[in-house]
Amino acid sequence: MLSHRQIISRRKLLSVAGVTLLAAGACGAPPGGSGDAGPASPVPLPPAAAPSQVEAPAPAPAPAPAPSSANPAPRAVGNPVYELPATDKLVALTLDDGPDPTHTPAVLALLRKYGIRATFFLVGENAAEHPALVREIAAEGHHLANHTWTHPDLRRLSETRVRDELERTSDLLQAAAGKPLTWFRAPGGDWSPVALRTCSELGMRPMGWSVDPRDWARPGISRITDRVLKAVQPGSIVLNHDGGGDRSQTIAALRTYLPVLIDDGYRFTAPG
């Protein structure tokens, strides 16, 4: 039989053992684990990258906007086209300075008669004054082309003024044609670096001519006719006028030389 002192000593030993077991449980024994399982080994974590080594993903490049008809893609700046790259009897007939309420309908009637498509280089302020004629030209399959708004000498204008002359005209004619314009011609053929650059920025190409009968000066019907027939050749771009003054001589000359060229095997195109 244990003595009173031995009983107290045994209780102290049991208390110390209980405290030791509780401490062991608080220091990492797995909850619910079997009594004979040892403590789980800690899983090593990968070292954190230094801030300077962390790179954010590069943002994806934004897609380039597609050109619209109101804002066509710019072309490379180039020199004016003076002839077509034609090896057969293909020519381009071009009319400047219209539309005119008297002479443009007469020109359209001749072109309709002979099945000819032409390019009309229209002055913006004339087009604004006669919108029905502009629509008629486009409806009959002819090309609308830019000949500035007021027909100025572009070499004497600031860059801002040049752009205004071309842009206003393009906006007006594109609305009538339902598509961007292809061609631009400087009044008088007076090109300038600013005009050529602005032309390309507006998505157009510059067109000159290779046959000039100087019909605008009204030299006479026979002289206009002779100048065209003597100078024309495959690939020619022929300059005539349907606006800017009295063009009755031009219309009479067209009535004379168009059937001659057709009988000689020439065909007509409106360059695209």
Protein Blocks (a to p, Z undefined) as FASTA:
>chain_A
ZZfklmmmmmmmmmmmmmmmmmmmmnopaghiafklccdddddddddddfklpccddddd
dddddddfklccddddddddfbdcdfbdcdddddehiacfklmmmmmmmmmmnopacddd
ddfklmmmmmmlmmmmmmnopacddebjnopafklpcfklmmmmmmmmmmmmmmmnopac
fbdcdehhiacfklmmmmmmnopacdddfbdghlmnonojklmmmmmmmmgcghiacddd
fehiafklmmmmmmmmmmmmmmnopacdddZZ
